[in-house]
Amino acid sequence: METVLSGIRSTGHLHLGNYYGALRNFVKLQDEYKCFFFIADLHSLTTHPHPDDFHSSVKIILSEYLAAGLDPEKSALFVQSDIPEICELYVLLNMLAYKGELERTTSFKDKVRKQADNVNAGLLTYPVLMASDILIHRATKVPVGKDQEQHLEIARVLARRFNNLYGTEVFPEPHALSFGKDLIKVPGLDGSGKMGKSEGNGIYLNDDQQTITKKVMKAVTDAGPTKPNSEMPDSVKNLFTLLSIVSEPSTVEYFREKYNDCSIRYGDLKKQLAADICKQTLPIKERIDAIYNDDEYLRKAVRRGTEQARESAAATLALAKKAVGFKVF
């Protein structure tokens, strides 16, 4: 059985991009693959979260994972920092990663621009830690968005480099697992780019109806079309992309026709979009609230997942260390 791995940083809440990009499909994966899902709290340290917020953020993400349908009886659900083997493999892989190739990654260049006063070594080697997350379980499939494809390629490069250098086949090369023809990229509400936590343009699974409606009504648009069948600006395309994700096809077609004949009212479009998002997410929010307050259930879920993850990680690390030449005196 092939192994699937996916993780998400423990900062903030899960948003629609996380959910529709892959999370809702994870439920299906649990019956088809050996799955590992984790909360990437080590990755979040690159932004220096306050200690008081650190654990609560992990608990929030864990609750949202479970509320979205992940079953701890079918998959290994764990916290990244509970698996020390990840860090040890991270050290080994760092010896095979080169400064120039890491500096050329799009994510690093973006972070340097956005947080110029905090360009730490963890940002530079972020893809190496991500590779360690993947390779420690010898995962062959990784659900990633378009923005993470470059990181996945680095994981493949490091797997090949390790195998070639040490004359071994410890690590299989991981590949993207997409749900459909293309990897899904859910746009934000600010008229540009993807939906993301750091961009502040997202709708979160834990948002209530009032919050969702307020966010959608503030979404960026334009003055409206002046010619029939005119090209949509990116901001309007984003709204239609969101509409196509959460609404019925007939609803999307109705507003598309309104746009094409120049009779569209963006206020009506936004109200419909907000209502359809609420229809999808409010039941999840109810489950999140219940799970977040059930500490015993959370402990049980993580304990089981951690045991499975450590067993898998320890086996892989032993093979890697043997290949490198480590021996116990």
C-alpha positions in Angstrom: 0.0 0.0 0.0 1.4 3.4 -1.0 2.0 6.0 1.7 0.5 9.5 1.7 1.8 12.3 3.9 0.4 15.8 4.4 1.0 18.5 7.0 -0.1 22.1 7.8 1.6 24.8 9.9 0.3 25.4 13.4 -0.4 29.0 13.0 -4.0 30.4 12.8 -6.9 28.3 11.6 -7.5 26.1 8.5 -9.0 28.1 5.7 -11.0 27.3 2.6 -7.8 26.9 0.6 -6.7 24.1 3.0 -10.1 22.5 3.0 -10.9 22.5 -0.7 -7.3 22.2 -1.8 -6.9 18.8 -0.3 -8.4 18.3 3.2 -11.9 17.2 2.3 -10.4 14.6 0.0 -8.2 13.2 2.8 -11.3 11.3 4.1 -11.3 9.3 0.9 -7.6 8.7 1.0 -7.8 7.0 4.4 -9.4 3.9 2.9 -7.0 3.8 -0.1 -3.6 4.6 1.3 -1.5 4.4 4.4 -1.8 8.0 5.6 0.2 10.3 7.8 -1.3 13.7 8.7 0.6 16.1 10.9 0.6 19.6 12.5 3.9 21.3 11.5 4.7 23.2 14.6 8.4 23.2 13.9 7.9 25.0 10.6 5.9 27.7 12.4 8.9 28.6 14.5 10.3 30.6 11.6 7.8 33.4 12.5 8.7 33.3 16.2 5.2 32.6 17.7 4.7 33.6 21.3 5.0 30.7 23.7 1.5 31.4 25.1 0.0 30.9 21.6 2.1 27.9 20.5 0.2 25.0 22.1 -3.2 26.5 21.6 -2.5 26.8 17.9 -1.6 23.2 17.7 -4.8 22.2 19.5 -6.9 24.4 17.1 -5.4 22.8 14.0 -5.8 19.3 15.4 -9.4 19.9 16.3 -10.1 21.2 12.7 -8.4 18.2 11.1 -10.6 15.9 13.1 -13.7 18.0 12.5 -13.1 17.9 8.7 -13.3 14.1 8.8 -9.9 12.6 9.5 -10.3 9.4 11.4 -7.5 8.6 14.0 -8.5 4.9 13.7 -7.6 4.9 10.0 -4.7 7.4 9.8 -1.8 8.5 11.9 -2.5 12.0 13.1 0.4 13.5 15.0 2.4 16.7 16.0 5.6 17.2 14.1 7.7 18.0 17.2 6.7 14.7 18.9 8.7 12.8 16.3 12.4 13.5 17.0 13.5 11.4 14.1 12.3 14.1 11.8 14.9 16.5 13.2 17.7 14.0 13.0 16.9 13.3 9.3 16.7 17.1 8.8 20.3 17.3 9.9 21.4 14.6 7.5 19.6 16.1 4.6 21.0 19.6 5.3 24.4 18.2 4.5 23.2 17.5 1.0 21.3 20.7 0.4 23.2 23.7 -1.1 22.8 27.4 -0.3 22.4 28.5 -3.9 19.5 26.1 -4.7 17.7 27.0 -1.5 18.1 30.7 -2.1 16.5 30.3 -5.5 13.2 28.9 -4.1 10.3 31.1 -4.7 9.0 30.7 -1.1 12.4 31.9 0.4 12.5 35.0 -1.9 8.9 35.8 -0.9 9.6 35.5 2.8 12.8 37.7 2.5 10.6 40.4 0.9 7.8 40.1 3.4 9.8 39.7 6.7 13.1 41.3 5.9 13.9 41.8 9.6 13.6 38.0 10.3 15.4 36.1 7.6 16.5 33.2 9.8 18.3 30.0 8.8 15.0 28.1 9.2 13.5 30.1 6.4 16.4 29.1 4.1 16.2 25.4 5.0 12.4 25.3 5.2 12.3 23.0 2.1 14.8 20.6 3.7 12.6 20.2 6.8 9.7 19.7 4.5 11.7 17.0 2.7 12.5 15.4 6.0 8.8 15.3 6.9 8.1 13.5 3.7 11.1 11.2 3.4 11.0 10.0 7.1 7.9 8.0 6.2 9.2 7.1 2.7 6.0 8.7 1.4 5.3 8.3 -2.3 2.3 10.6 -2.6 2.0 14.1 -1.2 -1.1 16.3 -1.6 0.4 19.8 -2.3 -0.9 23.0 -3.8 0.9 24.7 -6.7 2.9 26.9 -4.4 4.5 23.8 -2.8 5.4 22.0 -6.0 8.9 23.5 -5.9 9.4 22.2 -2.3 8.3 18.7 -3.4 10.8 18.8 -6.2 13.5 19.6 -3.7 12.4 16.5 -1.7 12.8 14.4 -4.8 16.3 15.9 -5.5 17.4 15.2 -1.9 16.1 11.6 -2.1 18.0 11.0 -5.4 21.1 12.7 -4.0 21.1 10.7 -0.8 20.5 7.4 -2.7 23.3 8.1 -5.3 25.8 9.3 -2.8 25.5 6.4 -0.4 24.7 3.7 -3.1 21.4 2.8 -1.5 17.6 2.9 -2.2 16.4 4.2 1.2 14.2 6.9 -0.2 11.6 6.6 -2.9 10.9 9.8 -4.9 7.6 11.4 -3.7 5.2 12.8 -6.2 2.3 15.2 -6.0 -1.2 13.7 -5.4 -3.8 15.8 -7.1 -7.5 15.4 -6.8 -8.6 15.7 -10.4 -6.7 16.9 -13.4 -4.9 19.8 -11.8 -3.7 20.8 -8.3 -6.3 23.1 -6.8 -5.4 26.7 -6.0 -8.1 28.5 -4.0 -7.9 32.3 -4.4 -8.1 34.9 -1.6 -10.5 37.8 -1.3 -8.0 40.5 -1.9 -8.0 40.3 -5.6 -4.6 38.6 -6.0 -2.9 35.3 -5.3 -4.0 32.3 -3.3 -5.9 32.2 0.0 -3.4 32.1 2.8 -2.9 32.8 6.5 0.0 35.3 6.2 -1.9 37.2 3.4 -4.9 37.9 5.6 -7.3 37.2 2.8 -8.9 34.0 3.9 -12.1 32.5 5.2 -11.5 30.1 8.0 -13.4 26.9 8.9 -13.9 28.3 12.4 -15.4 31.6 11.2 -19.1 32.2 12.1 -21.8 33.3 9.7 -21.4 37.0 10.5 -17.7 37.0 10.0 -17.9 35.1 6.7 -20.5 37.5 5.3 -18.5 40.5 6.4 -15.3 39.2 4.7 -17.0 38.3 1.5 -18.9 41.6 1.2 -15.5 43.3 1.4 -14.0 41.2 -1.3 -12.2 43.2 -4.1 -14.1 43.7 -7.3 -14.2 46.4 -10.0 -16.7 48.9 -11.4 -18.4 46.2 -13.4 -18.4 45.2 -17.1 -19.2 47.8 -19.7 -19.2 45.6 -22.8 -20.9 42.2 -23.3 -18.7 39.1 -22.9 -15.7 41.2 -21.7 -12.7 39.7 -20.0 -13.0 39.5 -16.2 -10.3 41.2 -14.1 -8.4 38.8 -11.7 -10.4 40.0 -8.7 -13.7 39.0 -10.3 -12.3 35.8 -11.6 -11.4 35.0 -8.0 -15.0 35.4 -6.9 -16.2 33.2 -9.6 -13.6 30.6 -8.8 -14.8 30.5 -5.2 -18.4 30.4 -6.4 -17.6 27.4 -8.6 -16.1 25.6 -5.5 -19.0 26.0 -3.1 -22.1 26.7 -5.2 -24.3 24.7 -7.5 -23.3 24.8 -11.3 -26.6 26.5 -12.1 -25.8 29.3 -9.6 -22.4 29.9 -11.2 -23.9 29.9 -14.7 -26.6 32.4 -13.6 -24.0 34.9 -12.4 -21.8 34.3 -15.4 -24.7 35.2 -17.7 -25.3 38.3 -15.7 -21.7 39.3 -16.0 -21.6 38.6 -19.8 -24.7 40.8 -20.4 -23.4 43.5 -18.1 -26.4 43.3 -15.7 -24.4 41.7 -12.8 -24.7 43.3 -9.3 -21.6 42.3 -7.3 -23.6 42.8 -4.1 -26.0 40.0 -5.1 -23.1 37.8 -6.1 -21.3 38.3 -2.8 -24.4 37.6 -0.8 -24.9 34.3 -2.6 -21.3 33.4 -2.2 -21.4 34.1 1.5 -24.5 32.0 2.0 -23.1 29.0 0.0 -19.8 29.2 2.0 -21.7 29.2 5.3 -23.7 26.2 4.1 -20.5 24.3 3.6 -18.5 25.4 6.7 -20.9 26.1 9.6 -21.5 22.3 10.2 -17.7 21.9 10.4 -17.5 24.8 12.8 -19.9 23.1 15.1 -17.8 19.9 15.1 -14.6 22.0 15.7 -16.1 23.6 18.8 -17.2 20.2 20.3 -13.8 18.5 19.6 -11.7 21.4 20.9 -13.4 21.0 24.3 -12.9 17.3 24.4 -9.3 17.0 25.7 -9.5 13.2 26.3 -10.5 12.5 22.7 -7.7 14.8 21.4 -5.1 13.1 23.6 -6.2 9.6 22.5 -6.1 10.6 18.8 -2.6 12.1 19.0 -1.2 9.3 21.2 -2.2 6.6 18.7 -0.9 8.7 15.7 2.4 9.4 17.4 3.0 5.7 18.1 2.4 4.9 14.5 4.5 7.8 13.2 7.5 7.1 15.5 7.5 3.4 14.5 7.6 4.4 10.8 10.2 7.2 11.3 12.5 5.1 13.5 12.6 2.3 10.8 13.5 4.8 8.1 16.1 6.7 10.2 17.8 3.4 11.0 18.2 2.6 7.3 19.5 6.2 6.6 22.0 6.1 9.3 23.3 2.7 8.3 23.7 4.0 4.7 25.7 7.0 6.0 27.9 4.8 8.1 26.8 5.4 11.6 27.5 2.6 14.0 27.0 2.1 17.7 30.1 1.5 19.7 
